């Protein structure tokens, strides 16, 4: 197929409109089933649409899903095929696929959301968290550099609140969404406080580990800062902020007097009680 696409590329000067129009409406991009397929021989695969493929996957998620060890019966074959980056199949045809046919250079938010859903269906957060953090890091940079507007950020939040989009990894090694069903969702900013309530029902601490084990401390700190920016943009507060907010709500509601009674705060499914 590489030869065919190379031939079509040479005809772009005279037949661009016809070629591009065909690719826009027909499954025309061949993706082989096996990584080591010989393009000179008969190869099993599928023809996919433009919006089903990407040129590359900078976060490593596509590589994870491409590996046979992660394939699952839960994932339809066509979706498994979509996890192949074209740069690995047709490395010399970037201009043809990206510049001429408008294949996405890398997944957008919706693309990554779909990829994360598939990852969550076949692996625990602890097995793939580095790649997942890279996705959150990219989203954080999009927000920081104002590549997305307020309306789009609000749409992201709505998507992550959907019960069916449980793609947020927790310290409890579970996948959740921001749906109220899960209770209190936060990121842990206090190690000691976090240890006390890590196993409480209805309280989930999101993982915001920045980078792999070989990353330098400064790079990890920078990455963590960006991840926290993303969490705040999605309306996710730190655990200590959540506790303080809940206590203030009790005080303002006149439910108890801090100086005359004990502190009794209920958050989600657990109970904090500290007598003064």
C-alpha positions in Angstrom: 0.0 0.0 0.0 2.9 2.3 0.6 3.6 2.3 -3.1 0.0 3.1 -4.0 0.0 6.1 -1.5 3.4 7.3 -2.9 1.9 7.2 -6.4 -1.2 9.1 -5.3 1.1 11.7 -3.7 2.9 12.2 -7.1 -0.5 12.9 -8.7 -1.5 15.6 -6.2 -0.6 18.4 -8.6 -3.2 17.3 -11.1 -5.8 15.3 -9.1 -5.7 16.8 -5.6 -9.4 17.5 -5.4 -10.5 14.1 -6.5 -8.0 12.2 -4.2 -8.8 14.3 -1.1 -12.5 14.1 -1.7 -12.3 10.3 -1.9 -10.3 10.0 1.3 -12.7 12.3 3.2 -15.7 10.0 2.7 -14.3 6.5 2.1 -12.2 4.2 4.4 -9.0 4.6 2.4 -6.1 4.3 4.9 -4.9 0.7 5.1 -3.6 -0.4 8.6 -2.1 -3.9 8.8 -3.1 -6.1 11.7 0.5 -7.1 12.6 3.4 -4.7 13.3 5.9 -6.7 11.3 3.7 -7.0 8.2 5.7 -7.1 5.0 4.2 -4.4 2.7 5.4 -6.3 -0.3 3.3 -9.4 0.5 -0.4 -10.1 1.1 -1.2 -8.6 4.5 -4.3 -8.8 6.7 -5.7 -5.4 7.8 -8.4 -2.9 7.5 -9.1 0.3 5.6 -10.0 3.2 8.0 -11.4 6.7 7.8 -9.3 9.8 8.2 -10.8 10.5 11.7 -9.9 7.0 12.9 -6.1 7.3 12.5 -3.3 9.6 13.8 0.1 10.3 12.5 1.8 9.9 15.9 1.0 9.3 19.6 3.4 11.5 21.7 2.1 10.2 25.1 2.9 6.5 24.6 -0.8 5.5 24.9 -1.0 4.3 21.3 2.1 2.2 21.7 0.6 0.6 24.8 -2.6 -0.3 23.0 -0.7 -1.5 20.0 1.1 -4.2 21.9 -0.4 -7.6 21.7 -0.1 -8.1 25.4 -2.7 -5.4 26.0 -5.2 -6.5 23.4 -8.4 -7.5 25.0 -11.6 -9.3 23.8 -13.4 -6.2 25.2 -11.9 -4.1 22.4 -13.3 -4.6 18.9 -10.7 -5.4 16.3 -11.4 -2.2 14.4 -10.6 -0.2 17.5 -7.4 -2.1 18.1 -6.4 -1.1 14.5 -7.1 2.5 15.3 -4.3 2.5 17.8 -1.6 2.3 15.2 0.3 5.5 14.5 0.8 6.0 10.7 4.3 7.2 11.2 5.2 3.6 12.2 3.6 2.2 9.0 4.3 4.8 6.4 7.2 6.8 7.8 8.0 8.6 4.5 4.5 9.8 3.8 3.9 12.5 6.4 3.2 15.2 3.8 0.7 13.0 1.9 -1.3 12.0 5.0 -1.0 15.1 7.2 -0.6 18.0 4.8 -2.7 16.7 1.9 -5.3 14.3 3.4 -5.5 16.2 6.7 -4.9 13.2 9.0 -4.6 14.5 12.6 -1.0 14.9 13.7 -1.9 13.5 17.1 -5.2 12.8 19.0 -7.3 15.7 20.2 -9.2 15.7 23.5 -12.0 13.4 22.2 -9.4 11.1 20.6 -7.5 10.8 23.8 -10.6 10.3 25.9 -11.5 7.4 23.7 -8.0 6.0 24.0 -8.1 6.4 27.8 -11.4 4.6 28.0 -9.9 1.6 26.2 -6.8 1.7 28.4 -9.1 1.7 31.5 -11.0 -1.3 30.2 -7.9 -3.5 30.1 -5.4 -2.3 32.7 -5.2 -1.0 36.2 -4.1 2.6 36.7 -0.8 1.5 38.3 0.1 -0.3 35.0 -0.3 2.7 32.7 -0.2 5.8 34.9 2.9 7.3 33.3 1.2 7.3 29.9 -2.1 8.6 31.4 -0.2 11.4 33.1 1.3 12.4 29.8 -2.2 12.9 28.4 -3.2 15.1 31.4 0.1 17.0 30.9 -0.8 17.8 27.3 -4.3 18.9 28.3 -2.8 21.1 31.0 -0.4 22.7 28.5 -3.4 23.4 26.1 -5.1 25.2 29.0 -2.0 27.1 30.1 -1.1 28.3 26.7 -4.7 29.2 26.0 -5.0 26.8 23.0 -8.5 26.1 24.2 -11.2 28.6 25.3 -13.5 28.7 28.3 -16.3 27.0 26.3 -14.1 24.1 25.3 -12.8 23.7 28.9 -16.3 23.6 30.1 -17.1 20.8 27.6 -14.0 18.9 28.9 -15.4 19.1 32.4 -18.8 17.9 31.3 -17.2 14.9 29.5 -15.2 14.0 32.6 -18.3 14.1 34.7 -19.9 11.5 32.5 -20.2 8.2 34.4 -19.2 6.4 31.3 -15.9 8.3 31.1 -14.1 6.8 34.0 -10.6 7.6 32.9 -9.2 9.3 36.0 -6.7 7.1 37.9 -6.8 7.1 41.7 -4.3 6.3 44.4 -6.6 3.4 45.3 -5.8 2.0 41.8 -9.3 2.4 40.5 -10.7 4.3 37.5 -13.3 6.9 38.2 -15.0 9.9 36.6 -16.1 13.2 38.2 -19.6 11.9 38.5 -21.2 12.6 42.0 -21.7 8.8 42.4 -18.0 8.5 43.4 -18.3 10.9 46.3 -15.4 13.2 47.2 -12.8 13.4 44.5 -9.6 15.4 45.1 -5.8 15.4 44.7 -3.8 14.9 47.9 -1.7 17.8 49.0 -1.0 16.6 52.6 0.8 13.2 52.9 -0.2 12.6 56.5 -3.8 13.6 56.0 -4.0 11.5 52.9 -2.7 8.4 54.7 -5.5 8.7 57.3 -8.3 8.8 54.8 -6.8 6.9 51.8 -9.1 3.9 52.5 -12.2 5.7 53.5 -15.3 4.9 51.5 -16.5 7.7 49.2 -13.1 9.5 49.1 -10.9 9.2 46.0 -7.4 10.7 45.7 -6.4 11.3 42.0 -2.9 10.4 41.0 -0.9 13.3 39.8 2.5 11.7 39.5 4.6 13.7 37.1 6.8 11.8 34.7 8.6 8.5 35.1 11.0 7.2 37.7 14.0 8.4 35.7 12.8 12.1 35.5 14.8 14.6 37.5 13.2 16.2 40.6 12.9 19.6 39.0 11.1 18.2 35.9 8.8 16.2 38.2 8.0 19.4 40.2 7.2 21.3 37.0 5.1 18.5 35.7 3.2 18.2 38.9 2.5 22.0 38.9 1.0 21.7 35.4 -1.1 18.7 36.4 -2.5 20.6 39.4 -3.4 23.4 37.0 -5.3 20.9 34.9 -7.1 19.6 38.1 -8.1 23.1 39.1 -9.4 23.9 35.6 -11.6 20.7 35.9 -12.9 21.9 39.3 -11.0 19.4 41.3 -9.6 20.8 44.6 -7.0 19.5 46.9 -8.0 17.4 49.9 -7.2 20.0 52.5 -9.2 22.6 50.5 -12.2 20.3 50.5 -11.9 19.7 54.3 -11.7 23.5 55.0 -14.6 24.2 52.7 -16.8 21.7 54.4 -15.9 23.0 57.8 -16.7 26.6 56.7 -20.0 25.4 55.4 -20.9 23.9 58.8 -19.8 27.1 60.6 -21.7 29.4 58.2 -24.8 27.1 58.6 -24.7 27.6 62.3 -24.6 23.8 62.9 -22.0 24.0 65.6 -19.7 26.4 67.4 -16.0 25.5 67.1 -15.3 27.0 70.5 -18.1 25.3 72.4 -18.5 22.0 70.7 -16.5 19.3 69.0 -15.7 19.3 65.3 -17.9 16.8 63.5 -17.5 16.9 59.7 -19.1 14.5 57.3 -17.5 14.3 53.9 -18.8 11.8 51.4 -19.0 8.5 53.0 -16.7 9.0 56.0 -16.9 10.8 59.3 -14.2 13.0 60.8 -14.6 13.8 64.5 -12.1 15.6 66.6 -13.1 16.8 70.1 -11.5 20.0 71.3 
